């Protein structure tokens, strides 16, 4: 029967800590028993399965409850529960590619005028851009580039 609790002490260097459970009892937990260890911090709310070991009360199958149900990615609020999947990929883009979210909605006319034939010179100035594509439950795909956000940090937030 799962219980709720709060992390009261966390010794990161030792990889263990204590949870105060619903009854006010302290329970020992170890980092390997935590589903999302990146979120462990003092005062974090958790759910866990209560058990007893040789040292007394302990907890396993610990899951840290994130502070927020939303993750903010490049200023866009994405509901964690609405994220179905995500993938990271790399794409070669012209070196001068710069994305400005405010100007992404361009009229087709403006867009056509801004597309100029690439000279042979420009064609060589390519760079590899890492991108993060998030697919929501509604089937919408939102793509962010590493110019807009720290992809690795964002993925950590998504793997809750």
DSSP file (Angstrom, degrees, kcal/mol; ACC not computed):
  #  RESIDUE AA STRUCTURE BP1 BP2  ACC     N-H-->O    O-->H-N    N-H-->O    O-->H-N    TCO  KAPPA ALPHA  PHI   PSI    X-CA   Y-CA   Z-CA
    1    1 A X              0   0    0      0, 0.0    49,-0.7     0, 0.0    47,-0.0   0.000 360.0 360.0 360.0 114.7    0.0    0.0    0.0
    2    2 A X  E     -A   49   0A   0     47,-0.2     2,-0.3    45,-0.0    47,-0.2  -0.260 360.0-162.6 -64.7 147.3    1.7    3.2   -1.2
    3    3 A X  E     -A   48   0A   0     45,-3.2    45,-2.3    19,-0.0     2,-0.3  -0.849  12.9-127.6-124.2 162.1    2.2    6.0    1.3
    4    4 A X  E     +A   47   0A   0     -2,-0.3    18,-0.9    43,-0.2     2,-0.3  -0.772  37.0 150.5-104.6 156.2    3.0    9.7    1.0
    5    5 A X  E     -AB  46  21A   0     41,-2.2    41,-2.8    -2,-0.3     2,-0.4  -0.962  37.7-112.3-166.1-177.5    5.8   11.5    2.7
    6    6 A X  E     -AB  45  20A   0     14,-1.8    14,-3.0    -2,-0.3     2,-0.6  -0.995  30.6-117.2-131.6 135.9    8.3   14.3    2.7
    7    7 A X  E     + B   0  19A   0     37,-2.5    36,-3.4    -2,-0.4    12,-0.3  -0.617  34.7 174.7 -71.9 119.1   12.1   14.0    2.3
    8    8 A X  E     +     0   0A   0     10,-2.4     2,-0.4    -2,-0.6    -1,-0.2   0.778  66.1  19.0 -97.4 -32.0   13.5   15.4    5.6
    9    9 A X  E     - B   0  18A   0      9,-1.5     9,-2.4    32,-0.1     2,-0.4  -0.999  60.5-176.5-140.4 141.7   17.1   14.6    5.1
   10   10 A X  E     - B   0  17A   0     -2,-0.4     2,-0.9     7,-0.2     7,-0.2  -0.940   9.2-167.7-141.9 116.5   19.2   13.9    2.0
   11   11 A X  E >>> - B   0  16A   0      5,-2.9     4,-2.0    -2,-0.4     5,-1.3  -0.802   9.1-178.1-103.9  90.6   22.9   13.0    2.0
   12   12 A X  T 345S+     0   0    0     -2,-0.9    -1,-0.2     1,-0.3    19,-0.1   0.887  79.9  54.5 -59.1 -42.2   23.7   13.3   -1.7
   13   13 A X  T 345S+     0   0    0      1,-0.2    -1,-0.3    -3,-0.1    -2,-0.1   0.800 116.6  38.0 -63.6 -28.1   27.4   12.2   -1.1
   14   14 A X  T <45S-     0   0    0     -3,-0.8    -1,-0.2     2,-0.2    -2,-0.2   0.629 105.5-128.2 -97.5 -16.4   26.2    9.0    0.6
   15   15 A X  T  <5S+     0   0    0     -4,-2.0    16,-3.1     1,-0.3     2,-0.3   0.729  72.3  89.9  78.9  21.6   23.2    8.3   -1.6
   16   16 A X  E   < +BC  11  30A   0     -5,-1.3    -5,-2.9    14,-0.2    -1,-0.3  -0.942  41.3 159.9-143.1 169.2   20.6    8.0    1.1
   17   17 A X  E     -BC  10  29A   0     12,-2.3    12,-2.4    -2,-0.3     2,-0.4  -0.904  32.8 -91.9-164.8-167.7   18.2   10.0    3.2
   18   18 A X  E     -BC   9  28A   0     -9,-2.4   -10,-2.4    -2,-0.3    -9,-1.5  -0.965  20.1-157.8-131.2 144.5   15.1    9.9    5.3
   19   19 A X  E     -BC   7  27A   0      8,-2.9     8,-3.0    -2,-0.4     2,-0.7  -0.957  14.4-141.1-118.3 134.1   11.4   10.4    4.6
   20   20 A X  E     -BC   6  26A   0    -14,-3.0   -14,-1.8    -2,-0.4     6,-0.2  -0.871  30.7-149.9 -91.4 119.7    8.8   11.4    7.2
   21   21 A X  E >   -B    5   0A   0      4,-3.1     3,-2.3    -2,-0.7   -16,-0.2  -0.177  31.5 -86.3 -86.1-178.9    5.8    9.3    6.4
   22   22 A X  T 3  S+     0   0    0    -18,-0.9   -17,-0.1     1,-0.3    -1,-0.1   0.768 128.4  52.8 -57.0 -28.3    2.0   10.1    6.9
   23   23 A X  T 3  S-     0   0    0      2,-0.1    -1,-0.3     1,-0.0     3,-0.1   0.421 120.6-106.6 -90.2   1.8    2.2    8.8   10.5
   24   24 A X  S <  S+     0   0    0     -3,-2.3     2,-0.2     1,-0.3    -2,-0.1   0.531  75.6 138.3  86.5   5.2    5.2   11.0   11.3
   25   25 A X        -     0   0    0      1,-0.0    -4,-3.1    -5,-0.0     2,-0.4  -0.592  53.8-123.2 -85.9 147.7    7.7    8.1   11.3
   26   26 A X  E     -C   20   0A   0     -2,-0.2     2,-0.4    -6,-0.2    31,-0.2  -0.754  28.0-167.8 -89.2 134.0   11.1    8.5    9.8
   27   27 A X  E     -C   19   0A   0     -8,-3.0    -8,-2.9    -2,-0.4    31,-0.3  -0.976  16.9-130.0-124.9 135.5   11.9    6.0    7.1
   28   28 A X  E     -Cd  18  58A   0     29,-2.1    31,-2.2    -2,-0.4     2,-0.3  -0.558  28.6-179.0 -76.7 141.9   15.3    5.3    5.5
   29   29 A X  E     -C   17   0A   0    -12,-2.4   -12,-2.3    -2,-0.2     2,-0.4  -0.992  16.1-145.3-140.9 153.3   15.6    5.3    1.7
   30   30 A X  E >   -C   16   0A   0     29,-0.5     3,-2.4    -2,-0.3   -14,-0.2  -0.900  25.9-119.1-117.1 147.1   18.5    4.7   -0.7
   31   31 A X  G >  S+     0   0    0    -16,-3.1     3,-1.9    -2,-0.4     6,-0.1   0.804 111.2  63.0 -53.9 -33.9   18.9    6.5   -4.1
   32   32 A X  G 3  S+     0   0    0    -17,-0.3    -1,-0.3     1,-0.3   -16,-0.1   0.685  98.3  57.4 -69.0 -13.7   18.7    3.1   -6.0
   33   33 A X  G <  S+     0   0    0     -3,-2.4    29,-2.5    26,-0.1     2,-0.5   0.310  88.5  97.1 -94.0   8.4   15.1    2.8   -4.7
   34   34 A X  B X   -f   62   0B   0     -3,-1.9     3,-0.6    27,-0.2    29,-0.2  -0.866  61.2-155.6-106.4 128.4   14.1    6.1   -6.3
   35   35 A X  T 3  S+     0   0    0     27,-3.1     2,-0.2    -2,-0.5    28,-0.2   0.847  94.2  25.4 -67.6 -35.9   12.4    6.2   -9.7
   36   36 A X  T >   +     0   0    0     26,-0.4     3,-2.1     1,-0.1    -1,-0.3  -0.584  68.9 170.0-130.9  70.9   13.5    9.8  -10.5
   37   37 A X  G X   +     0   0    0     -3,-0.6     3,-1.6     1,-0.3    -1,-0.1   0.715  69.1  73.1 -59.0 -24.1   16.7   10.4   -8.5
   38   38 A X  G 3  S+     0   0    0      1,-0.3    -1,-0.3   118,-0.1   122,-0.1   0.757  97.0  52.0 -62.2 -21.8   17.4   13.7  -10.3
   39   39 A X  G <  S+     0   0    0     -3,-2.1    -1,-0.3    25,-0.1    -2,-0.2   0.464  77.4 125.6 -94.9  -1.7   14.5   15.3   -8.4
   40   40 A X    <   +     0   0    0     -3,-1.6     2,-0.3    -4,-0.2   -30,-0.0  -0.386  30.1 139.3 -63.0 127.0   15.6   14.3   -4.9
   41   41 A X    >   -     0   0    0     -2,-0.1     3,-1.8   -32,-0.1   -34,-0.3  -0.966  58.1 -81.2-160.8 156.7   15.9   17.2   -2.5
   42   42 A X  T 3  S+     0   0    0     -2,-0.3   -34,-0.2     1,-0.3     3,-0.1  -0.318 114.9  19.6 -59.8 141.8   15.0   18.1    1.1
   43   43 A X  T 3  S+     0   0    0    -36,-3.4    -1,-0.3     1,-0.3     2,-0.2   0.460  89.3 140.4  75.1   4.2   11.3   19.0    1.6
   44   44 A X    <   -     0   0    0     -3,-1.8   -37,-2.5   -37,-0.2    -1,-0.3  -0.554  54.1-121.0 -75.9 142.8   10.3   17.3   -1.7
   45   45 A X  E     -A    6   0A   0     20,-0.4    20,-3.1   -39,-0.2     2,-0.3  -0.613  37.6-178.6 -80.7 144.0    7.0   15.3   -1.6
   46   46 A X  E     -AE   5  64A   0    -41,-2.8   -41,-2.2    -2,-0.3     2,-0.4  -0.936  26.2-146.1-138.5 160.2    7.2   11.6   -2.4
   47   47 A X  E     +AE   4  63A   0     16,-2.0    16,-2.9    -2,-0.3     2,-0.3  -0.937  34.6 157.9-118.0 151.2    5.1    8.5   -2.7
   48   48 A X  E     -A    3   0A   0    -45,-2.3   -45,-3.2    -2,-0.4     2,-0.6  -0.982  44.6-103.7-162.4 167.8    6.7    5.2   -1.7
   49   49 A X  E     -AE   2  60A   0     11,-3.2    11,-2.3    -2,-0.3     2,-0.2  -0.918  41.1-131.3-100.7 123.2    6.1    1.6   -0.6
   50   50 A X  E     + E   0  59A   0    -49,-0.7     2,-0.3    -2,-0.6     9,-0.2  -0.487  38.0 154.1 -76.6 144.4    6.7    1.2    3.1
   51   51 A X  E     - E   0  58A   0      7,-2.5     7,-2.9    -2,-0.2     2,-0.4  -0.918  35.1-122.6-153.1 177.9    8.8   -1.7    4.3
   52   52 A X  E     - E   0  57A   0     -2,-0.3     5,-0.2     5,-0.3     2,-0.2  -0.997  24.7-179.4-131.1 135.4   11.0   -2.7    7.2
   53   53 A X  E >   - E   0  56A   0      3,-3.5     3,-1.9    -2,-0.4    -2,-0.0  -0.612  51.5 -78.9-120.6-172.8   14.7   -3.7    7.0
   54   54 A X  T 3  S+     0   0    0      1,-0.3     3,-0.1    -2,-0.2    -2,-0.0   0.775 131.0  50.0 -59.2 -26.8   17.2   -4.8    9.7
   55   55 A X  T 3  S-     0   0    0      1,-0.3     2,-0.4   -27,-0.0    -1,-0.3   0.511 120.4-102.6 -90.6  -4.5   17.7   -1.1   10.6
   56   56 A X  E <  S+ E   0  53A   0     -3,-1.9    -3,-3.5   -29,-0.0    -1,-0.3  -0.934  77.5  15.2 125.1-149.3   14.0   -0.4   11.0
   57   57 A X  E     + E   0  52A   0     -2,-0.4   -29,-2.1    -5,-0.2     2,-0.3  -0.406  67.1 163.7 -69.2 137.2   11.4    1.4    8.8
   58   58 A X  E     -dE  28  51A   0     -7,-2.9    -7,-2.5   -31,-0.3     2,-0.4  -0.902  26.5-131.2-145.4 176.7   12.4    2.0    5.2
   59   59 A X  E     + E   0  50A   0    -31,-2.2   -29,-0.5    -2,-0.3     2,-0.3  -0.977  18.3 177.3-134.4 143.6   11.0    2.9    1.9
   60   60 A X  E     + E   0  49A   0    -11,-2.3   -11,-3.2    -2,-0.4     3,-0.1  -0.871  64.5  40.7-136.4 174.1   11.3    1.6   -1.6
   61   61 A X  E    S-     0   0A   0     -2,-0.3     2,-0.3   -13,-0.2   -27,-0.2   0.910  80.0-178.5  50.7  44.7    9.7    2.4   -5.0
   62   62 A X  E     -f   34   0A   0    -29,-2.5   -27,-3.1   -14,-0.2     2,-0.4  -0.555  12.8-171.2 -77.2 134.8   10.1    6.0   -4.0
   63   63 A X  E     - E   0  47A   0    -16,-2.9   -16,-2.0    -2,-0.3     2,-0.4  -0.979  16.6-139.8-129.7 121.1    8.9    8.6   -6.5
   64   64 A X  E     - E   0  46A   0     -2,-0.4     2,-0.6   -18,-0.2   -18,-0.2  -0.626  18.6-132.9 -78.0 131.9    9.6   12.2   -6.1
   65   65 A X        -     0   0    0    -20,-3.1   -20,-0.4    -2,-0.4    -1,-0.0  -0.761  26.3-120.5 -86.6 120.4    6.6   14.4   -6.9
   66   66 A X        -     0   0    0     -2,-0.6    -1,-0.1     1,-0.1   -27,-0.0  -0.248  13.4-124.3 -61.9 148.0    7.7   17.3   -9.2
   67   67 A X  S    S+     0   0    0      1,-0.1     2,-0.4     2,-0.1    -1,-0.1   0.847  94.4  32.9 -58.5 -35.1    7.1   20.8   -7.9
   68   68 A X        -     0   0    0      2,-0.1    -1,-0.1     1,-0.1    -2,-0.1  -0.939  61.4-148.6-129.7 146.1    5.2   21.7  -11.0
   69   69 A X  S    S+     0   0    0     -2,-0.4    11,-2.7    11,-0.1    12,-0.5   0.507  88.2  67.1 -85.2  -4.7    3.0   19.8  -13.4
   70   70 A X  E     -G   79   0C   0      9,-0.2     2,-0.4    10,-0.1     9,-0.2  -0.868  67.0-155.2-116.0 149.6    4.2   22.0  -16.1
   71   71 A X  E     -G   78   0C   0      7,-2.7     7,-2.7    -2,-0.3     2,-0.7  -0.983  15.8-139.3-119.4 135.8    7.6   22.4  -17.6
   72   72 A X  E     -G   77   0C   0     -2,-0.4     2,-0.6     5,-0.2     5,-0.2  -0.851  21.0-175.3 -97.8 119.3    8.6   25.7  -19.2
   73   73 A X  E >  S-G   76   0C   0      3,-2.9     3,-2.7    -2,-0.7    76,-0.1  -0.952  71.0 -27.4-119.3 114.9   10.5   25.1  -22.5
   74   74 A X  T 3  S-     0   0    0     -2,-0.6    -1,-0.2     1,-0.3     3,-0.1   0.883 126.6 -49.7  48.7  43.2   11.9   28.2  -24.2
   75   75 A X  T 3  S+     0   0    0      1,-0.2     2,-0.5    -3,-0.0    -1,-0.3   0.413 115.3 116.7  80.8  -2.8    9.1   30.3  -22.6
   76   76 A X  E <   -G   73   0C   0     -3,-2.7    -3,-2.9     2,-0.0     2,-0.6  -0.862  63.2-133.4-102.3 132.0    6.3   27.8  -23.7
   77   77 A X  E     -G   72   0C   0     -2,-0.5     2,-0.5    -5,-0.2    -5,-0.2  -0.717  25.2-175.5 -85.7 120.1    4.4   26.1  -21.0
   78   78 A X  E     -G   71   0C   0     -7,-2.7    -7,-2.7    -2,-0.6     2,-0.4  -0.968  24.1-129.8-118.2 124.4    4.1   22.4  -21.7
   79   79 A X  E >   -G   70   0C   0     -2,-0.5     3,-1.4    -9,-0.2     4,-0.4  -0.583  12.5-142.5 -74.8 126.2    2.0   20.2  -19.4
   80   80 A X  G >  S+     0   0    0    -11,-2.7     3,-1.4    -2,-0.4    -1,-0.2   0.879 100.1  53.6 -57.4 -39.8    4.0   17.2  -18.4
   81   81 A X  G 3  S+     0   0    0    -12,-0.5    -1,-0.3     1,-0.3   -11,-0.1   0.679 103.7  57.7 -71.5 -14.7    1.0   14.9  -18.5
   82   82 A X  G <  S+     0   0    0     -3,-1.4    55,-2.6    54,-0.1     2,-0.7   0.486  81.1 102.2 -93.7  -0.7    0.3   16.0  -22.1
   83   83 A X  E <   +H  136   0D   0     -3,-1.4    53,-0.3    -4,-0.4     3,-0.1  -0.727  42.9 176.0 -85.6 119.1    3.7   14.9  -23.4
   84   84 A X  E     -     0   0D   0     51,-2.6     2,-0.3    -2,-0.7    52,-0.2   0.898  62.4 -26.5 -87.1 -46.2    3.4   11.6  -25.2
   85   85 A X  E     -H  135   0D   0     50,-1.8    50,-3.2     2,-0.0    -1,-0.4  -0.975  53.0-156.3-159.7 167.2    6.9   11.3  -26.4
   86   86 A X  E     -H  134   0D   0     -2,-0.3     2,-0.3    48,-0.2    48,-0.2  -0.987   5.7-167.8-148.8 156.9   10.0   13.2  -27.3
   87   87 A X  E     -H  133   0D   0     46,-2.2    46,-3.0    -2,-0.3     2,-0.5  -0.989  13.2-142.6-144.7 153.0   13.0   12.6  -29.5
   88   88 A X  E     +H  132   0D   0     -2,-0.3     2,-0.3    44,-0.2    44,-0.2  -0.955  29.9 159.7-115.7 134.0   16.4   14.3  -30.0
   89   89 A X  E     -H  131   0D   0     42,-2.3    42,-3.6    -2,-0.5     2,-0.4  -0.948  31.2-125.2-145.9 167.0   17.9   14.5  -33.4
   90   90 A X  E     -H  130   0D   0     -2,-0.3     2,-0.4    40,-0.2    40,-0.2  -0.903  21.0-173.1-117.8 147.4   20.5   16.6  -35.2
   91   91 A X  E     -H  129   0D   0     38,-2.3    38,-3.2    -2,-0.4     2,-0.6  -0.999  25.6-124.1-139.1 138.7   20.0   18.5  -38.4
   92   92 A X  E     +H  128   0D   0     -2,-0.4     2,-0.3    36,-0.2    36,-0.2  -0.737  39.5 173.4 -83.3 125.0   22.5   20.3  -40.6
   93   93 A X  E     -H  127   0D   0     34,-3.0    34,-2.8    -2,-0.6    -2,-0.0  -0.882  42.4 -81.7-127.1 159.4   21.4   23.9  -41.1
   94   94 A X  E >   -H  126   0D   0     -2,-0.3     3,-2.3    32,-0.2    32,-0.3  -0.353  44.5-118.7 -58.4 142.2   23.0   26.9  -42.7
   95   95 A X  T 3  S+     0   0    0     30,-3.7    -1,-0.1    27,-0.3    31,-0.1   0.759 112.1  54.9 -57.4 -27.2   25.5   28.5  -40.2
   96   96 A X  T 3  S+     0   0    0     29,-0.3    -1,-0.3     2,-0.0     2,-0.2   0.374  75.8 129.6 -91.7   7.5   23.5   31.8  -40.2
   97   97 A X    <   +     0   0    0     -3,-2.3     2,-0.4     2,-0.0    -4,-0.1  -0.421  30.4 172.9 -63.1 127.2   20.2   30.1  -39.2
   98   98 A X        -     0   0    0     -2,-0.2     2,-0.5     2,-0.0    -2,-0.0  -0.992  19.9-147.5-138.6 130.5   18.8   32.0  -36.3
   99   99 A X        -     0   0    0     -2,-0.4     2,-0.5     3,-0.0     3,-0.1  -0.843  12.2-175.8-103.0 130.2   15.3   31.3  -34.9
  100  100 A X    >   -     0   0    0     -2,-0.5     3,-1.7     1,-0.1     4,-0.2  -0.951  15.3-154.8-122.6 109.1   13.3   34.0  -33.4
  101  101 A X  G >  S+     0   0    0     -2,-0.5     3,-1.2     1,-0.3     4,-0.3   0.814  92.4  59.6 -54.4 -33.2   10.0   32.6  -32.0
  102  102 A X  G 3  S+     0   0    0      1,-0.3     3,-0.3     2,-0.1    -1,-0.3   0.792 109.5  42.9 -68.3 -25.3    8.3   36.0  -32.3
  103  103 A X  G <  S+     0   0    0     -3,-1.7    -1,-0.3     1,-0.2    -2,-0.2   0.243  81.4 101.3-104.8  14.9    8.9   36.0  -36.1
  104  104 A X    <   +     0   0    0     -3,-1.2     2,-1.4    -4,-0.2    -1,-0.2   0.790  68.1  73.5 -71.9 -23.7    8.0   32.4  -36.9
  105  105 A X        +     0   0    0     -3,-0.3     2,-0.4    -4,-0.3    -1,-0.2  -0.683  68.3 161.2 -91.5  89.7    4.6   33.4  -38.2
  106  106 A X        -     0   0    0     -2,-1.4     2,-0.1     1,-0.0    -3,-0.0  -0.814  43.6-109.6-106.1 146.7    5.6   35.0  -41.5
  107  107 A X     >  -     0   0    0     -2,-0.4     4,-2.7     1,-0.1     5,-0.2  -0.445  30.2-116.0 -70.6 152.8    3.2   35.5  -44.3
  108  108 A X  H  > S+     0   0    0      1,-0.2     4,-2.8     2,-0.2     5,-0.2   0.888 115.8  54.7 -57.2 -40.0    3.9   33.2  -47.2
  109  109 A X  H  > S+     0   0    0      2,-0.2     4,-2.2     1,-0.2    -1,-0.2   0.943 110.0  44.5 -59.0 -49.8    4.7   36.2  -49.4
  110  110 A X  H  > S+     0   0    0      1,-0.2     4,-1.7     2,-0.2    -1,-0.2   0.899 113.0  53.1 -61.1 -40.6    7.3   37.5  -46.9
  111  111 A X  H  X S+     0   0    0     -4,-2.7     4,-0.7     1,-0.2    -2,-0.2   0.929 108.5  48.4 -62.4 -45.6    8.7   34.0  -46.6
  112  112 A X  H >< S+     0   0    0     -4,-2.8     3,-0.8     1,-0.2    -1,-0.2   0.895 110.9  51.5 -63.0 -39.6    9.1   33.6  -50.4
  113  113 A X  H 3< S+     0   0    0     -4,-2.2    -1,-0.2     1,-0.2    -2,-0.2   0.813 107.2  53.5 -66.4 -29.4   10.8   37.0  -50.6
  114  114 A X  H 3< S+     0   0    0     -4,-1.7     2,-0.8    -3,-0.2    -1,-0.2   0.586  88.1  90.7 -85.5  -7.4   13.3   36.1  -47.9
  115  115 A X    <<  +     0   0    0     -3,-0.8     2,-0.3    -4,-0.7    -1,-0.0  -0.785  58.0 176.9 -90.9 114.8   14.4   32.9  -49.6
  116  116 A X        -     0   0    0     -2,-0.8    -2,-0.0     1,-0.0     2,-0.0  -0.866  39.5 -93.4-115.4 150.8   17.3   33.7  -51.8
  117  117 A X        -     0   0    0     -2,-0.3     2,-0.3     1,-0.1    -1,-0.0  -0.379  46.3-118.9 -59.6 136.5   19.3   31.3  -53.9
  118  118 A X        -     0   0    0      2,-0.0     2,-0.1     1,-0.0    -1,-0.1  -0.591  21.9-132.0 -78.4 135.1   22.3   30.2  -51.9
  119  119 A X     >  -     0   0    0     -2,-0.3     4,-1.7     1,-0.1     3,-0.3  -0.487  27.3-107.7 -79.4 161.2   25.7   31.0  -53.4
  120  120 A X  H  > S+     0   0    0      1,-0.2     4,-0.6     2,-0.2    -1,-0.1   0.826 120.4  59.1 -57.2 -31.4   28.2   28.2  -53.6
  121  121 A X  H >> S+     0   0    0      1,-0.2     3,-1.1     2,-0.2     4,-0.5   0.940 104.6  46.6 -62.7 -50.1   30.1   30.0  -50.8
  122  122 A X  H >4 S+     0   0    0     -3,-0.3     3,-1.3     1,-0.3   -27,-0.3   0.828  98.6  70.7 -63.7 -32.9   27.2   29.8  -48.3
  123  123 A X  H 3< S+     0   0    0     -4,-1.7    -1,-0.3     1,-0.3    -2,-0.2   0.784  96.2  53.2 -59.1 -26.9   26.5   26.2  -49.0
  124  124 A X  H << S+     0   0    0     -3,-1.1     2,-1.9    -4,-0.6    -1,-0.3   0.721  87.8  83.2 -81.7 -20.6   29.7   25.2  -47.2
  125  125 A X    <<  +     0   0    0     -3,-1.3   -30,-3.7    -4,-0.5   -29,-0.3  -0.517  62.9 143.9 -86.8  76.1   28.9   27.1  -44.0
  126  126 A X  E     -H   94   0D   0     -2,-1.9     2,-0.3   -32,-0.3   -32,-0.2  -0.783  28.3-168.6-109.8 155.2   26.7   24.5  -42.4
  127  127 A X  E     -H   93   0D   0    -34,-2.8   -34,-3.0    -2,-0.3     2,-0.6  -0.982  26.1-115.6-138.5 154.4   26.5   23.6  -38.7
  128  128 A X  E     -H   92   0D   0     -2,-0.3     2,-0.5   -36,-0.2   -36,-0.2  -0.792  30.7-164.4 -92.2 125.6   24.8   20.7  -37.0
  129  129 A X  E     -H   91   0D   0    -38,-3.2   -38,-2.3    -2,-0.6     2,-0.3  -0.934  12.5-138.5-113.3 125.5   22.0   21.8  -34.8
  130  130 A X  E     -H   90   0D   0     -2,-0.5    16,-2.1   -40,-0.2     2,-0.3  -0.643  24.9-167.3 -81.4 139.9   20.5   19.5  -32.1
  131  131 A X  E     -HI  89 145D   0    -42,-3.6   -42,-2.3    -2,-0.3     2,-0.5  -0.939  16.9-149.7-130.0 151.2   16.8   19.6  -31.9
  132  132 A X  E     -HI  88 144D   0     12,-3.1    12,-2.8    -2,-0.3     2,-0.6  -0.982  12.8-165.8-120.1 120.7   14.2   18.3  -29.4
  133  133 A X  E     -HI  87 143D   0    -46,-3.0   -46,-2.2    -2,-0.5     2,-0.5  -0.935   3.0-166.3-110.8 122.4   10.8   17.3  -30.8
  134  134 A X  E     -HI  86 142D   0      8,-3.0     8,-2.8    -2,-0.6     2,-0.5  -0.918   4.5-157.8-108.9 128.9    8.0   16.8  -28.3
  135  135 A X  E     -HI  85 141D   0    -50,-3.2   -51,-2.6    -2,-0.5   -50,-1.8  -0.921  12.7-149.9-106.1 127.3    4.9   15.1  -29.3
  136  136 A X  E >   -H   83   0D   0      4,-2.7     3,-2.2    -2,-0.5   -53,-0.2  -0.420  31.0-103.0 -89.8 168.7    1.8   15.9  -27.2
  137  137 A X  T 3  S+     0   0    0    -55,-2.6   -54,-0.1     1,-0.3    -1,-0.1   0.770 123.2  60.0 -59.5 -26.2   -1.2   13.6  -26.5
  138  138 A X  T 3  S-     0   0    0    -56,-0.3    -1,-0.3     2,-0.1     3,-0.1   0.462 121.2-109.2 -83.1   0.1   -3.1   15.7  -29.0
  139  139 A X  S <  S+     0   0    0     -3,-2.2     2,-0.3     1,-0.3    -2,-0.1   0.555  71.5 141.9  86.4   7.1   -0.6   14.7  -31.7
  140  140 A X        -     0   0    0      2,-0.0    -4,-2.7     1,-0.0     2,-0.5  -0.633  40.5-147.9 -81.2 138.7    1.0   18.2  -31.9
  141  141 A X  E     -I  135   0D   0     -2,-0.3     2,-0.5    -6,-0.2    -6,-0.2  -0.939  10.7-168.7-110.4 127.2    4.7   18.3  -32.4
  142  142 A X  E     -I  134   0D   0     -8,-2.8    -8,-3.0    -2,-0.5     2,-0.5  -0.958   8.1-159.6-112.8 127.0    6.7   21.1  -30.9
  143  143 A X  E     -I  133   0D   0     -2,-0.5     2,-0.3   -10,-0.2   -10,-0.2  -0.918  10.3-179.0-113.2 131.0   10.3   21.5  -32.0
  144  144 A X  E     -I  132   0D   0    -12,-2.8   -12,-3.1    -2,-0.5     2,-0.3  -0.920  14.2-145.2-120.8 149.9   12.9   23.3  -30.1
  145  145 A X  E >>  -I  131   0D   0     -2,-0.3     3,-1.7   -14,-0.2     4,-1.4  -0.730  29.8-109.4-110.7 164.8   16.6   23.8  -31.0
  146  146 A X  T 34 S+     0   0    0    -16,-2.1   -15,-0.1     1,-0.3    -1,-0.1   0.634 116.8  68.6 -68.2 -10.9   19.6   24.0  -28.9
  147  147 A X  T 34 S+     0   0    0    -17,-0.2    -1,-0.3     1,-0.2     3,-0.1   0.783 107.1  39.2 -71.0 -25.9   19.8   27.7  -29.7
  148  148 A X  T <4 S+     0   0    0     -3,-1.7     2,-0.3     1,-0.2    -2,-0.2   0.755 127.1   1.5 -95.8 -27.7   16.6   28.1  -27.7
  149  149 A X  S  < S-     0   0    0     -4,-1.4     2,-1.0   -76,-0.1    -1,-0.2  -0.967  75.0 -92.5-155.5 166.7   17.2   25.8  -24.8
  150  150 A X     >  -     0   0    0     -2,-0.3     4,-2.3     1,-0.2     5,-0.2  -0.782  37.7-163.2 -85.7 104.0   19.6   23.4  -23.0
  151  151 A X  H  > S+     0   0    0     -2,-1.0     4,-2.6     1,-0.2     5,-0.2   0.895  84.2  50.9 -60.6 -43.9   18.4   20.1  -24.5
  152  152 A X  H  > S+     0   0    0      1,-0.2     4,-1.8     2,-0.2    -1,-0.2   0.913 112.2  46.4 -63.2 -41.6   20.0   17.9  -21.9
  153  153 A X  H  > S+     0   0    0      1,-0.2     4,-1.7     2,-0.2    -1,-0.2   0.896 112.5  51.3 -65.8 -39.1   18.6   19.8  -19.0
  154  154 A X  H  X S+     0   0    0     -4,-2.3     4,-1.7     1,-0.2    -2,-0.2   0.914 107.8  51.5 -64.1 -42.9   15.1   19.8  -20.7
  155  155 A X  H  X S+     0   0    0     -4,-2.6     4,-1.7     1,-0.2    -1,-0.2   0.878 105.7  55.8 -63.4 -37.5   15.2   16.1  -21.2
  156  156 A X  H  < S+     0   0    0     -4,-1.8    -1,-0.2     1,-0.2    -2,-0.2   0.921 108.0  49.0 -58.6 -42.6   16.1   15.6  -17.5
  157  157 A X  H  < S+     0   0    0     -4,-1.7     3,-0.3     1,-0.2    -1,-0.2   0.825 111.0  50.8 -66.1 -31.1   12.9   17.5  -16.7
  158  158 A X  H  < S+     0   0    0     -4,-1.7     2,-1.6     1,-0.2    -1,-0.2   0.771  93.5  73.7 -78.3 -25.5   10.9   15.4  -19.0
  159  159 A X     <        0   0    0     -4,-1.7    -1,-0.2     1,-0.2    -2,-0.1  -0.259 360.0 360.0 -86.1  51.7   12.0   12.1  -17.7
  160  160 A X              0   0    0     -2,-1.6    -1,-0.2    -3,-0.3   -94,-0.1   0.464 360.0 360.0 -86.5 360.0   10.0   12.4  -14.5
